[in-house]
Amino acid sequence: MTATLLQRRERLLGAGAPLFYREPVHIVRGEGVAVFDPDGRRYVDMYNNVPCVGHCHPHVVEAISEQVATLNVHSRYLHEGILDYAERLADHHHDGIESVVFTCTGTEANEVALMMARLATGGRGIVCTNAAYHGNSAAVRQLTRPKDNAGEVRSIPFPETYRCQAQDPLNWHLDRLREVIESFKRDGIPFAGTLLCPILANEGLPDIPPGFMAQAAELTRATGGVFIADEVQAGLGRTGLWWGYETQGVQPDIAVMGKPLGAGVPVAATAASRELVETFRRGSGYFNTFAASPLQAAAGNAVLDVIENEHLRTNVASVGQALRDKLKELQAGCEAMGDVRGHGLFIGVEWVQDRAAKKPDRAGAVRVVNAMKDKGFLIGNAGAFGNVVKIRPPLVFSSVDAAAFLTAFEETLGELPIK
Ligand SMILES: Cc1ncc(COP(=O)(O)O)c(C=O)c1O
């Protein structure tokens, strides 16, 4: 069955369409924290942040179904649902975030943020990190590991304390940002802003020098740019707070949201001050057929209902902390676990060839990920070197689920050729 599906997939989607795991998982159904294969085998989904309130949450399913059965049109009509949703989203942000541009994907939302920053500042130059991913359109993919620092998008080494050799990692990394901003000036490219994931999820969730994000935002503004937080992975309760930027004590000018907002209905958003949003509206005439629709609103509002009513941020903070503490205990007996870190229910375990040298061990991380899949737990590997075991269960993940995961993880450490 799997072999036949693989062949069909290659033919119909083209070889090279990405697939997880050495032996891919065929799933047909999801419920809560789990997904199931056709034989009823249960896998705990500890990777996908789209079904953030759990797969097929009854409240979300009902809200989406009802809306589809009532009305679904594009956004050029008056409809209260999307206004209620925009209001709720903005209210969960800091006071400077007032208005919202809806889109369907994180890529589009970042595209809007880039346009907004450039229209508002009259600049072009954008700073990102050297191991970022923010999306795949022509404009946004320029922020994926820029090859050189010669164009309109330039990168800084992602700020971190694990491998950084500098005496003062905070100022070392701020100096890199200062240099890149100055290089724009030197090359006659007016600066538009800095776009960062506030917890550097794709970079591998490193510990960021405390104060970096806030000082980077200050530096960005002092040199004429706007500070953009890409919350596509970090946002909506994932860290135990509403937004990743809150973990870093920074308030962005523009917040970009996506993945978990719609529980699978494509919903993404770029939020900012009314002034920034209206500058964007005037300058771009932006329209997006499937965005700001009643269906997006129904999905988005239902997801917010669940996070609020089930107190999921509290659950994320407590279960996440306990899981991280237990993984740190396991780290003491496992040389390959170079670092255990993260925020809330978003944990990264840095897999290394030996703890002192910190040499990344991508193959080791991939072995762990595949072994855990065989035990019924879906995790992934990510990061600048692909060696960070990425653990990101839904926000409804319980302490019982965490205990089951830890048992399987400990077994895996005993079974694999790991020091
Ligand atoms: C931080 C971040 N921003 C943006 C995106 C792009 O989102 P989408 O795939 O919905 O276009 C991703 C996707 O993985 C992401 O991780």
The ligand as an SDF file (V2000), in Angstrom:
LIG
                    3D

 16 16  0  0  0  0  0  0  0  0999 V2000
    8.9030   31.5660   10.5240 C   0  0  0  0  0  0  0  0  0  0  0  0
    8.1100   31.2920    9.2740 C   0  0  0  0  0  0  0  0  0  0  0  0
    7.6020   32.3100    8.5760 N   0  0  0  0  0  0  0  0  0  0  0  0
    6.8820   32.1200    7.4650 C   0  0  0  0  0  0  0  0  0  0  0  0
    6.6610   30.8570    6.9600 C   0  0  0  0  0  0  0  0  0  0  0  0
    5.8920   30.6820    5.6910 C   0  0  0  0  0  0  0  0  0  0  0  0
    4.5860   30.2720    5.9430 O   0  0  0  0  0  0  0  0  0  0  0  0
    3.7130   29.5590    4.8020 P   0  0  0  0  0  0  0  0  0  0  0  0
    4.2980   28.1970    4.5740 O   0  0  0  0  0  0  0  0  0  0  0  0
    2.3280   29.5210    5.3910 O   0  0  0  0  0  0  0  0  0  0  0  0
    3.7970   30.4080    3.5840 O   0  0  0  0  0  0  0  0  0  0  0  0
    7.1520   29.7500    7.6470 C   0  0  0  0  0  0  0  0  0  0  0  0
    6.8970   28.3990    7.1500 C   0  0  0  0  0  0  0  0  0  0  0  0
    7.4050   27.4150    7.6000 O   0  0  0  0  0  0  0  0  0  0  0  0
    7.9140   29.9750    8.8200 C   0  0  0  0  0  0  0  0  0  0  0  0
    8.4340   28.9620    9.5090 O   0  0  0  0  0  0  0  0  0  0  0  0
  1  2  1  0
  2  3  1  0
  2 15  2  0
  3  4  2  0
  4  5  1  0
  5  6  1  0
  5 12  2  0
  6  7  1  0
  7  8  1  0
  8  9  2  0
  8 10  1  0
  8 11  1  0
 12 13  1  0
 12 15  1  0
 13 14  2  0
 15 16  1  0
M  END
$$$$
